[in-house]
Amino acid sequence: MKNLLNKYLDFERKIETYTLALKTMLYDSSTIAPKNGNDYRNEKMAELSGEIFSIKTDETRYKILNDLKDSDLSIALKKQIFYQLEDLDKLRSIPKDRYIAYNLLINKAEKIWEDAKEHSDYRMFEPTLALVVEMTKEIYTYRDSETSLYERMLDDYEPESTEMFYDKFFSEMKNTIIPIILDLPTKVFSFAYKDFSTEKQKDFCSFIVNFLNFNSDSLYIGESSHPFSSSFSIDDSRITNRYNAFDFSSSIFSLIHELGHATYNSQVDREYQGMYIADNMSYGMHESQSRLYENQLGRQPAFWHNNYPKLQNLFSDQLKDIKVNDFIEFINYATPSPIRVEADELTYCIHIIIRYELEKGLFNGTYTTKDLDKVWNEKYHDYLGLTINNDSDGILQDIHWSNGSFGYFPTYALGSAYAAQFYSAMEKDLQIEKLLLNNRFDVINNWLKEKIHHDGGIYRSKEILLRATEEEFNPQYYINYLTKKFKGN
Ligand code: ZN
């Protein structure tokens, strides 16, 4: 057995090494790499990712995993092998030539989507989207499963989630949230859209890194058009941000959000360094940690008690007459807008629900790509009271469908709901407000580490929720949180 285990660990080491190289190239390519080098770089990245694919799907490795799966191993290794076999069985179900053809299609589709978005013309993209949908169906048909095609996709992003589960969660959300949204008062915060130097925004971001007690020697913040977070190892977190002089709060909340992701990875138990389970958390679970940071913690008044004076000091011209309460009101203001990534925390879930209904409809035959833009616009009108005037602010705004990521969107809303449930459990153990007032974010991080982070991806979401909150998933926490915060404002 020892010999077998060593052989397995050799494979893992190699996969981890190549994966680190690929992550580095990806991070470089989304941040600093010049665009003229795109083609050559993409070709090399595709080669490296093909190499990783070959090692992962190596017959010897598959056999070793199967031989090891019932052996006497640590829980961490046992779970890891179980998840890896599950992934491999999914992958092995697809004929290799179809897998390659699918990846080629997706690479092409992303470029066509980009072009169509630039021209704000869904018709340019629609025939390609139809092909992506058809081929995604085919790819999922190979999988040995009793569930619907769309459910198989949902399962890839949030294991064990079902259509029934999301239907119930989302219909509860719609019933409560839509009436609140359609009744929101409007207000203009003109101070917030003045010119705020991006250099000073970066200075303020370093204050926030300190306040959140993140070790700055383990962090690098690059710039990219869409902020994201990538974990190279426990001591090496790469995140990105974007700075807009005329929308200063965007970089602040993106930073807090991405640091929520980074903190999750950096607080995984050191003994799992380099293992698959150090970074295989579900999309929903990972998102719960960033949303908890960004919304429940980052938008509450106590968070700003010590931080607002620093902000005001940096931007003395723009904020000198703006009281902390005005600022708090501004960062918690909710109003319907067409773009998902710019949405406030109340309307955000409706953007997700619309995408869920459309995706589900595409795969169960209710909708076709031909009428999808019309359905999109109708739902934005009915649920958010908005008129969508062009496709780039409408159906073309997100990259996900162009690269076949169907089933991904719902995890964003699920993460927000997990966050509300975690926050409610945290409130029972900690005096959160007092900790924020006293610059003791370390205590909050320790709670997260002990309850959630240190296990990495050993457990599935259902079990993590149960362990950390002593309760099964309950969307009512999220609904209550939003209702209490926004109803009758
Ligand atoms: Zn996120």
Boltz pocket constraint, residues with backbone or C-beta under 6 A from the ligand:
constraints:
  - pocket:
      binder: B
      contacts: [[A, 257], [A, 261], [A, 286], [A, 287], [A, 290]]
      max_distance: 6.0
